[in-house]
């Protein structure tokens, strides 16, 4: 939260706000679950011994070990992502590194959303660091997490575990079934856009927006 809101609180070369973040990060209303990462993740004692560079920050930022979600982005594709750099960093260097990452890992980005990586630069680094980066990614790999929750829910719901606590307060069993169905639909939607290609997206757009007959 600190990294995402830093541009609202401190000056920078390239600022961003929550509205811009929401507009750029959510291509479809239901797909608004993000994976967040941070770099550098080092011990307090190591900060003063080693200077971190922009290429290292960028590399660490996309590393699954630096993600705060229990999902591996390599099992999905990024619809959109945003990187917020803090400290004395060069805008050109940041743009070059982000472009390199995209080129090297093009298979992990959907090709039918152009310019789907947003960057922001803030001049003030976090306390105790000279440079840092916060990563926010909208990846289809987040469906792993929902599938895991779904499996755990199904196992417990089959035994009606803890269900009486909810029904005793006025809830109905059907509400749980509907919630499970809704989550399964969400997983299917993520999978649909993960598998989609440029041609499929164009066809879908044409179906939704047929040309008006003269």
N, C-alpha and C positions, 0 to 999 in steps of 0.2 A: 504493500500500500504506500509505503514511504517513497519507493522508486517511481511508482506510477503517478503520484501527485506532486513529484518534485518540481515539475515545470509550472505548476500553479503557485508554488511558494518561493521559487528562486528564479533569477534571470538566467537566460541562456541564449545561445546563437540560433537555435531552432526549437521553438517552443511547441508544446502540444497541450491539449486539455482533454477532459473526460468526454466531452461531446465529440471531438475529433476522433478520439480513441474508439468510442462506440460506433461511430459512422464507418470508420475504416476497418474495424475488426469483425463486424457482424454482417456478413453478406446475405444471410438468411435468418429471419427472426428467431427460429427455434434453436439455431446453432450458435449459442452464446456462452458456451462453457470453455474457459481458457486454461491453458497450461502456462505456469509462471516459472521463470528461472532467474538466477542471480549469479553474477560473477564480480570479483573473485570470491570463491568460498575457501578461505584459508583461516588458519588459527590466528589469534590476536598477535602472538609473538612473531609470526612470520611476516607481518606487514612491513616492518621496518627494514627487513633484510633483502627484499626482492621487489624491484619495480615491475609493474605490470604494463604491458603494451596493448595497444588497440587490437592487433591481430590475436593476441592471447585472450583478451576479453571476449572477442567475437567467437573464438573457438570454444571457450569454456561455456559461453552463454547458450550455445546450441548442443552442449554435451548433455546426454540423458541424466548423468549423475548430478548435474546442477539444477535439474527440474524439481519443482515442489509438488508435483503430481505423480501418483503411482502409475504412470503410463509411459511407454517408450514411443517417442515420436516416430521412430524408424518403422513402426508397425502401421503407420498411417501417412497422411499427407497434410501439409499446411494449407489451409484456405487463405489465411492472412496471418501476419505477425507484426509485432511492434518492438523496437529496441530503444530504450532510453539510456543514453550514456551520460555519466556525470564526471566532472573534472575538466582539466585542461586538455581537451582533445581536438584534433583537427577535423573539420567537417568533411574535407576531401578524403582523408584517410578512413573515416567511418564509412562513407559512401562506397569507397573502393573495396573495403573489407566485406561489407554487406553484399555487394555485387559478387565478390569472389565466392562467398558462402553459398549464394543462390546458384551460381554456375556449377560449383562442385557438387552440390546436393540437389540438383534440379528435379530429380525423381521424387523428392520429398515435398515438392511444392506443386500445387495444381497449376496447369498451364493455361487454364481458361479464365483466370483472374489476373490480368496484367498489373504490374507495379503493386504487388500485394505485400510488400515490406515497407513499413513506415519507420522512420527514425526521428528521434528528438535528442537535442543536446542541451545539457544544463551545466553552467560553469562552476557551480558549487558542488564539490565532492562530499560524500557522506563522512561523518566523523571517523577519523582513524584510517582513512584511505585516501590515496591521491587520485584514484580513478575507479569507477565501477560501472556496471551496466545491469539494467533490469530488462528481462525479456518477457513478453506476453504473446503467446501463440494460440491461434484458433486451429487446432489440429484434429483431424478425424480420429487420431489414435486415442482420444479421450473416451471413445466408446468402450475401450478395454475396462475402464473403471466402472462404467454403467453395467457392463455385462457381469462383472464380478459382483456388484451389488445385487443385480437381478438373480444370480445363482444363489446367493446367500439368503435373499428374501424368499425365493421359491422353497428352499429347504425348510425355512422356519414357518412359512405360511402353510405348508403341507401338514405340519404338526400343530398348526394353530397356536404356536408359541407366543406368549405375551398378548395374544389377541384380545383377551377378556378385558385388559386394561383400557383398551380403546373403545370396544363396543359398550363397555360399562359407562363411558362418558358420552355416549350418543352416536358414535360412528357406526357405519355399516360395513360389513365385509366386502360389499360390492365396491366401496371406495378404494380398497386396497387392490382389488382386481383391476379396476380402471387405471390406477396409478402404475401398476406393473405393465399394462398394455400401452400406456402413454410412453413409458420409458423404452419399451421394446420398439415402438414406432420411431423414437428418437435415434436409437442405435441403427435402425434400418435407414434412416435419413442420412446419418453420417456416412454409412457404408455406400449409399447411393452416390453421394458427391465425391467420395474417395475414388470410386470406380469410373466416374464420369470423365469423358474426354471433351475436346473442343467441339467436335461435330455433334455429339449428343446434346451439349448445352445449346447449340444454335437451333437444333431441331425442336428442343423443348421450348425455347423462346418463341419460335415461330408458331407452335401449337397454342401457346398461351396468348399470343398477340397476332391473330390472323389478319391479313390485309383486308381493309374495308372494301367491299364491292362498290364499284362506281354505279 
